[in-house]
């Protein structure tokens, strides 16, 4: 059951990333991120209402509410919005491993600083491998950017490269911060649905406001085909999250890390196959370092409760 949930999670995250990449070069990143956030906000809010109907704990304390909203605001802007923008600059095959690498590094460092979690020797090795992967992938970002932007390699500006790579890494750090805040909330017995509802609804409000900065016609300008792709990506994202939460309850640490690695591999393969993104020696070398780093990472198993 745990393996099935893990495979479902990795597959759905990959499906979500394909949908997001599909619209990355033609649609406003804020509007895409807003629509993507709606399904998980609805699902988690329904679960909160169900918990309340059963008499379970629903609302956090005021200090925790403030922390979650603050973390959610940063995660939505520096995480989801930055990730979506990066997809449109350097593509799926580069954005996902860069994001995942910095996510794992950030989670280890923040976990050590805030949660007082030890960093094992294997984790240090993993961090070094992930740093190496980021360096290698960044060195060939011009090829990915040229492919996505349909430019010659010598036409790709340094600003475009720095922006694409920087926002991909920034999104990983933002997700790492969000993960640490959520793990801290879980340690204090806060239900998954409550934490996720607050963070996702914050995203809907914040990103919805940003998407309307050019007027109410922004959403209609996406077009029905693209809107459908983003909506499906949002559903995949919601299914993937809850599947991952279930998998983490049942799988070992190494199995959980393999799930992360398989997600990276599938997203990279889809970027190369469906979107014609570069597939050279250095690309595979950097991606391989990312996957090995993910598998090597040693993390304590976390018990996730949905209340």
C-alpha positions as CSV (number, residue, x, y, z in Angstrom):
1,X,0.0,0.0,0.0
2,X,2.8,2.4,0.9
3,X,4.7,1.6,-2.4
4,X,1.5,2.2,-4.4
5,X,0.9,5.5,-2.6
6,X,4.5,6.5,-3.4
7,X,4.3,5.6,-7.0
8,X,1.0,7.5,-7.3
9,X,2.6,10.5,-5.7
10,X,5.6,10.6,-8.0
11,X,3.4,10.0,-11.1
12,X,0.9,12.7,-10.1
13,X,3.7,15.3,-9.4
14,X,5.2,14.5,-12.8
15,X,1.7,14.9,-14.4
16,X,1.3,18.3,-12.6
17,X,4.7,19.4,-13.8
18,X,3.9,18.5,-17.4
19,X,0.8,20.6,-17.2
20,X,2.7,23.5,-15.7
21,X,5.4,23.3,-18.4
22,X,2.8,23.1,-21.1
23,X,1.6,26.7,-20.3
24,X,4.9,28.1,-19.0
25,X,5.9,30.0,-22.0
26,X,2.5,31.4,-23.0
27,X,0.6,32.1,-19.7
28,X,1.1,34.5,-16.8
29,X,2.9,32.6,-14.0
30,X,0.8,34.2,-11.2
31,X,-2.5,33.2,-12.9
32,X,-1.2,29.7,-13.5
33,X,-0.1,29.3,-9.9
34,X,-3.5,30.7,-8.7
35,X,-5.5,28.2,-10.7
36,X,-3.2,25.4,-9.6
37,X,-3.7,26.2,-5.9
38,X,-7.5,26.0,-6.1
39,X,-8.0,22.1,-6.1
40,X,-5.7,21.5,-3.0
41,X,-7.3,24.5,-1.2
42,X,-10.8,23.0,-1.8
43,X,-9.7,19.5,-0.8
44,X,-8.0,20.5,2.4
45,X,-10.8,22.8,3.4
46,X,-13.4,20.0,2.9
47,X,-11.2,17.8,5.2
48,X,-11.1,20.6,7.8
49,X,-14.9,20.8,7.8
50,X,-15.1,17.0,8.1
51,X,-12.7,17.1,11.1
52,X,-14.8,19.8,12.7
53,X,-18.0,17.8,12.1
54,X,-16.4,14.9,14.0
55,X,-15.5,17.2,16.8
56,X,-11.8,17.1,16.0
57,X,-9.2,19.9,16.4
58,X,-9.5,22.4,13.6
59,X,-8.1,25.8,14.2
60,X,-4.5,26.5,15.4
61,X,-3.5,29.0,18.0
62,X,-3.1,32.6,16.9
63,X,0.7,32.5,16.9
64,X,0.7,29.4,14.7
65,X,-1.9,30.9,12.4
66,X,0.5,33.9,11.9
67,X,3.4,31.6,11.3
68,X,1.6,29.5,8.7
69,X,0.2,32.5,6.8
70,X,3.7,34.1,6.8
71,X,5.4,30.9,5.6
72,X,2.6,30.3,3.1
73,X,3.1,33.8,1.6
74,X,6.8,33.3,1.2
75,X,6.3,29.8,-0.2
76,X,3.6,30.9,-2.7
77,X,5.7,33.8,-4.0
78,X,9.2,32.5,-3.8
79,X,8.1,28.9,-4.3
80,X,5.2,28.3,-6.6
81,X,5.4,31.6,-8.5
82,X,9.2,31.4,-8.9
83,X,9.0,27.7,-10.0
84,X,6.4,28.5,-12.6
85,X,8.4,31.4,-14.0
86,X,11.6,29.3,-14.1
87,X,9.8,26.6,-16.1
88,X,9.2,29.2,-18.8
89,X,12.9,30.2,-18.8
90,X,15.0,27.1,-18.5
91,X,12.5,24.2,-18.9
92,X,11.2,21.2,-17.0
93,X,14.4,19.0,-17.2
94,X,16.5,21.7,-15.5
95,X,14.0,23.4,-13.1
96,X,12.9,20.2,-11.3
97,X,16.4,18.9,-10.4
98,X,17.6,22.4,-9.4
99,X,14.5,22.9,-7.2
100,X,14.7,19.4,-5.6
101,X,18.4,19.7,-4.9
102,X,18.1,23.1,-3.1
103,X,14.9,21.8,-1.3
104,X,16.8,18.9,0.2
105,X,19.8,21.1,1.1
106,X,17.6,23.7,2.6
107,X,15.5,21.2,4.5
108,X,18.6,19.7,6.1
109,X,20.1,23.0,7.1
110,X,16.8,24.5,8.4
111,X,16.0,21.3,10.2
112,X,19.3,21.5,11.9
113,X,18.9,25.1,12.9
114,X,15.2,25.2,13.8
115,X,14.2,21.7,14.6
116,X,17.6,20.7,16.1
117,X,17.8,17.6,13.9
118,X,21.2,16.1,13.5
119,X,22.9,16.0,10.1
120,X,24.4,12.5,9.6
121,X,27.5,11.9,7.6
122,X,25.4,10.4,4.7
123,X,23.4,13.6,4.7
124,X,26.6,15.7,4.4
125,X,27.7,13.5,1.5
126,X,24.3,14.0,-0.1
127,X,24.5,17.8,0.4
128,X,27.9,17.8,-1.4
129,X,26.5,15.7,-4.3
130,X,23.5,18.0,-4.6
131,X,25.7,21.1,-4.6
132,X,27.8,19.5,-7.3
133,X,24.7,18.8,-9.3
134,X,23.5,22.4,-9.0
135,X,26.9,23.6,-10.3
136,X,26.9,21.2,-13.2
137,X,23.3,21.9,-14.2
138,X,23.8,25.7,-13.9
139,X,26.8,25.5,-16.3
140,X,24.7,24.2,-19.1
141,X,21.6,26.3,-18.4
142,X,22.2,28.3,-21.6
143,X,21.4,25.2,-23.7
144,X,18.1,24.7,-21.9
145,X,17.2,28.4,-22.0
146,X,18.0,28.5,-25.8
147,X,15.7,25.5,-26.4
148,X,12.8,26.9,-24.3
149,X,13.1,30.4,-25.6
150,X,13.8,29.2,-29.2
151,X,17.0,31.3,-29.4
152,X,20.6,30.6,-30.5
153,X,22.9,29.9,-27.5
154,X,24.8,33.1,-28.0
155,X,21.6,35.1,-27.9
156,X,20.8,33.9,-24.3
157,X,21.6,36.7,-21.9
158,X,23.3,36.4,-18.5
159,X,20.2,37.9,-16.9
160,X,18.0,35.2,-18.4
161,X,20.3,32.5,-17.1
162,X,20.7,34.0,-13.7
163,X,17.0,34.5,-13.4
164,X,16.0,31.0,-14.5
165,X,18.6,29.2,-12.4
166,X,18.2,31.6,-9.4
167,X,14.4,31.3,-9.3
168,X,14.5,27.5,-9.6
169,X,16.9,27.3,-6.6
170,X,14.9,30.0,-4.7
171,X,11.7,27.9,-5.1
172,X,13.5,24.9,-3.6
173,X,14.6,27.0,-0.6
174,X,11.0,28.4,-0.2
175,X,9.6,24.8,-0.3
176,X,12.2,23.8,2.3
177,X,11.1,26.6,4.6
178,X,7.5,25.6,4.2
179,X,8.3,21.9,4.9
180,X,10.1,22.8,8.1
181,X,7.2,25.0,9.3
182,X,4.7,22.2,8.5
183,X,6.9,19.6,10.2
184,X,7.1,21.8,13.3
185,X,3.3,22.2,13.2
186,X,2.9,18.4,12.9
187,X,5.2,17.9,15.9
188,X,2.6,19.9,17.9
189,X,-0.2,17.6,16.7
190,X,-1.7,20.0,14.2
191,X,-3.7,18.0,11.6
192,X,-2.3,17.9,8.0
193,X,-5.6,19.3,6.6
194,X,-5.5,22.3,8.9
195,X,-2.0,23.3,8.0
196,X,-2.5,22.7,4.3
197,X,-5.8,24.5,4.2
198,X,-4.3,27.7,5.8
199,X,-1.3,27.6,3.5
200,X,-3.2,26.8,0.3
201,X,-6.1,29.3,0.9
202,X,-3.4,31.9,1.6
203,X,-2.0,31.0,-1.8
204,X,-5.4,31.3,-3.6
205,X,-6.0,34.8,-2.1
206,X,-2.4,36.1,-2.7
207,X,-1.9,34.7,-6.1
208,X,-5.5,35.5,-7.1
209,X,-4.8,39.1,-6.2
210,X,-1.6,39.1,-8.3
211,X,-3.3,37.5,-11.3
212,X,-5.8,40.3,-11.3
213,X,-3.2,43.0,-11.5
214,X,-3.8,43.4,-15.2
215,X,-7.6,43.3,-14.9
216,X,-10.3,40.6,-14.8
217,X,-9.6,39.5,-18.3
218,X,-6.3,37.8,-17.3
219,X,-8.0,34.5,-16.5
220,X,-10.0,34.5,-19.7
221,X,-6.9,35.3,-21.8
222,X,-5.4,31.9,-20.8
223,X,-7.8,30.1,-23.1
224,X,-9.9,27.0,-22.3
225,X,-7.2,24.5,-23.4
226,X,-4.5,26.0,-21.2
227,X,-7.0,26.6,-18.3
228,X,-7.9,22.9,-18.5
229,X,-4.2,21.9,-18.4
230,X,-3.6,24.0,-15.3
231,X,-6.7,22.7,-13.6
232,X,-5.7,19.1,-14.2
233,X,-2.2,20.0,-12.9
234,X,-3.8,21.3,-9.8
235,X,-5.8,18.1,-9.3
236,X,-2.6,16.0,-9.8
237,X,-0.8,18.2,-7.3
238,X,-3.5,17.7,-4.7
239,X,-3.6,13.9,-5.2
240,X,0.2,13.8,-5.2
241,X,0.5,15.6,-1.8
242,X,-2.0,13.4,0.0
243,X,-0.5,10.2,-1.6
244,X,3.0,11.3,-0.4
245,X,1.7,11.9,3.1
246,X,0.3,8.4,3.2
247,X,3.5,6.9,1.7
248,X,5.6,8.6,4.3
249,X,3.6,6.8,7.0
250,X,4.3,3.4,5.6
251,X,7.6,3.5,3.8
252,X,11.2,3.4,5.0
253,X,13.5,6.4,4.6
254,X,15.4,5.0,1.6
255,X,12.1,4.1,-0.1
256,X,10.9,7.7,0.5
257,X,14.1,9.1,-1.0
258,X,13.7,6.8,-4.0
259,X,10.3,8.3,-4.6
260,X,11.8,11.7,-4.8
261,X,14.5,10.5,-7.1
262,X,11.9,8.8,-9.4
263,X,9.9,12.0,-9.6
264,X,13.0,13.9,-10.7
265,X,13.9,11.2,-13.3
266,X,10.3,11.2,-14.7
267,X,10.0,15.0,-14.9
268,X,13.4,15.2,-16.7
269,X,12.4,12.4,-19.2
270,X,9.1,14.2,-19.9
271,X,10.9,17.5,-20.5
272,X,13.2,15.9,-23.0
273,X,10.6,13.7,-24.7
274,X,7.5,16.0,-24.8
275,X,9.1,19.4,-25.0
276,X,12.4,18.7,-26.9
277,X,14.6,20.0,-24.1
278,X,18.4,19.3,-24.4
279,X,19.7,15.8,-23.5
280,X,23.5,15.9,-23.4
281,X,26.3,14.4,-21.4
282,X,26.4,17.2,-18.8
283,X,22.6,17.2,-18.5
284,X,22.6,13.5,-17.6
285,X,25.7,14.0,-15.3
286,X,24.0,16.8,-13.3
287,X,20.7,14.9,-13.2
288,X,22.5,11.7,-12.1
289,X,24.2,13.6,-9.3
290,X,20.8,14.9,-8.2
291,X,19.3,11.5,-8.1
292,X,22.3,9.9,-6.2
293,X,22.2,12.8,-3.8
294,X,18.4,12.3,-3.1
295,X,18.9,8.5,-2.6
296,X,21.9,9.1,-0.3
297,X,20.1,11.7,1.9
298,X,19.4,10.2,5.3
299,X,16.3,11.6,6.9
300,X,14.3,10.6,10.0
301,X,10.9,9.1,9.2
302,X,8.1,11.6,9.9
303,X,4.7,10.6,11.0
304,X,2.1,12.6,9.1
305,X,-1.5,12.8,10.5
306,X,-4.5,14.0,8.7
307,X,-6.4,14.5,11.9
